């Protein structure tokens, strides 16, 4: 892994840990971190009451290239939808309610992270959407 790739992974992992702690303080139960499949990775999977929440975490050191939530574009939403559907099928949970949240973290040097939680940030999309 390149030096830049190593730092990006370290920074992303740090953001995912901060997001998991934030969600736990809100009463979410973390079911999985970095859930990987052939379809892709889901950063966090949590339980909010009886709703399964698939969480995309975006961590940035500034907003120079835009707000972190802007990185969750249509292509990423489709990939997350497919990965969430596969995760639910594998565990026979297709009858359960699910949603997609985004946690955007801005972590400037020497400062505490700014955590923004976007509940129900997007709906399942694509030909394999969860509810179509």
N, C-alpha and C positions, 0 to 999 in steps of 0.2 A: 504494500500500500504506500502511496506517495505521502510525503510529509503533509501536504495540503489535505489529502484524503484522510489521514490519521487524525488530524486536528478537527476536521469536519465531523467525523464519527464521534470523537471524544466530546465535542461541543453538543452534538445532537443527543448523545447518551445523557449528558448532564441535564439538558433540557427535558428529556423524558423522565428522568428521576424527579425533577422539580415539578413537572406536570402531575406525576403520580402522587406525590406528596400533597399537592394542592387539591386534587380530586378526593383523596382520602379525607382531608379536612372537611370537605363538603359532604362526606358520608358515603361516597362511592366505595365499592369493593373492587379492587383490582383483580381481575381474573387472569390476565396474561400481559406480558411485556414483550415487545419485539416478536410477535407471532409471525413466523415465516412459513410460507408455502411456495409452491412452484408459481403461483399467481402473483405473489408479492408479500410485502410485510405490512402488518398493522401495528402501529407503535404501541398502543395500549388498548386493551379490551377490559371494560369495567361493567359493573352492575350498579345501576341507579334505580333503586326500588326493584321493580320487576322488569325493567328495560335493560337490554344489553346495549352498551354504548361502545361504538368503535371510534377511537380517538386518534386523530392525526395531530402530531405535535410538530410545530415549526418553531425553531429557535434561531434567532438572529442577534447580531451584535449592534445593529442599527437598522434604520429604515431607508437607508440610501438606495437600496434596490427595491423598495416597496415594503409594505407591511407584510409580516410573515404569513398572514392568512391568505394573501393574494397568491401564494405559491400553490395553494390547493385548487388547481385549475380543473377543467372538465376531464382531462385525461386522467389526472390523479383521482378524481371522484369516481370515474368508471372503474379504475383499478381497485380502489378501496371497496366499491360495491361488490365486485367479483370476489375479492378476498374474503369479505364479510359473509357473503352467501356461502362460500365453500366452508368457512369456519363453522357456520351454523348447521349446514348439511352434515358435516362430519360428526357433529355432536348431537344430531337429531333435535335441533332447537328451532326448526323453521316455523313453528307455531308461536314463538316468542316475539315480543315487540323489540324492535331494534332502532337505533338512530345513530347518526354520525355527528360527532362534535369535533371541533378544532380547538386546540389550546395553542395560542401564539405567545411565545416568550421572547422578550427583548432583554438581552443580558449585556449591558455595557460594562466595560472594565471597571472594577472597583465598586460597582453598585449592586444593589439587590435586584434580582430579576423582576421585570414587570410581566405579570401573568394575566392574559386575557382569555376568557373561556367563552367560546361561541357554541352554545347548545343548539342542537339541530341545525348545524351549519349548512347542510345540504341534504337533499333527499336521494335515496337510492336511484341510480340512473343506469341506462344501458339496456340492451336486450336481455341481459341476465339480472335485471334489477330484482330486488328482494320482494317487491310487492306488486309487480306487474303481471 
